[in-house]
Amino acid sequence: MPAMNLNGTRSYRSVALALIVAVSVVGCAAAKTDENATTKNQAMWAMPLDEFFVYSPQLDNYAEQLLIADCLTSKGYQWPVPWQDTEFSEPEDFNRFGTRLFTLDLANKYGYRFAPPAHEESATLWADFRATADTYFPNAELETEFDKCSDSARAEDPDFSSNFDGVNYLAELSAQADEVVKLDDEVVSATADWRACLEPQVDFTLPRDPWTEMPPQSVSDNWALVGGKVSAEEVAVAVADAQCRESSGLSALMYEKNWDEQKKLVDENRDELDRIRAEAIERKAELLTVVAENSPKAP
């Protein structure tokens, strides 16, 4: 089964002011050497670029928020940043690079819905913090102090944006490979086979391919994908979709061709990628030190 994006990659809404929460390319992993590069795994959509993705940008955000909290507390304000699991592991339907996964097993479990967080307690604590922080605003005085504390935290930490730049670079290379693959003649033919397989099994018009908008927005709304409960109809369509992606050969083609394209890009950009990885390894160690010195105790 393919590890394709269904309706785009994951995104996170910012909290009050500059409370950054990492975007779709998240998930934490240990650093790898060239001798221990990524191993192929279609179900997890493992790719050559993965070895350079050392840790989640959420760790950057968490460390910054802890420093801001310390600053605001010293000024008499509340900014109750909670304990967080610093692994920031992805849920079952995302790989550590932030790619949405779609397999027969996931279709059977969740239909087209998101899987629950990998660490429920950590996710709940952060959601509660965001909700609490939102209630503090609008407050012009607090906004001014928040900006000052944010500037102070970043002034003490000039490398704050460097990991985001590296992650963006990796995401751009990944997108570049994906666009090449989607235009490949064999992939175009397999996509047509996917449509021919699935069309007789559904009562709605399919999108031109499974990664543009599957299921279509009108169907998503009808199934109440956000906030509703998965129905037998949704699961049946998702399972048929996953099976057709496999039987048409689209899953395997997308994976193998993406792997080959990413391998080319890794070879062409090895020096820059090695630099990004080395800086990220160092950065992760610095951030874990900040967290260890400032984080609340685990519940």
Secondary structure, DSSP 8 states (H G I E B T S, - for coil): -----SSS------BTTTB----SS--------GGG-----TTTT--GGGGG--S-HHHHHHHHHHHHHHHHHHTT---------TT----TTB-TT--B---HHHHHHHTTS----SSHHHHHHHHHHHHHHHHT-S-HHHHHHHHHHHHHHHHS-TTTTHHHHHHHHHHHHHHHHHHHHHT-HHHHHHHHHHHHHHGGG-SS---SSTTTSSS-HHHHHHHTTTTS---HHHHHHHHHHHHHHHHTSHHHHHHHHHHHHHHHHHHHTHHHHHHHHHHHHHHHHHHHHHHHHH-----
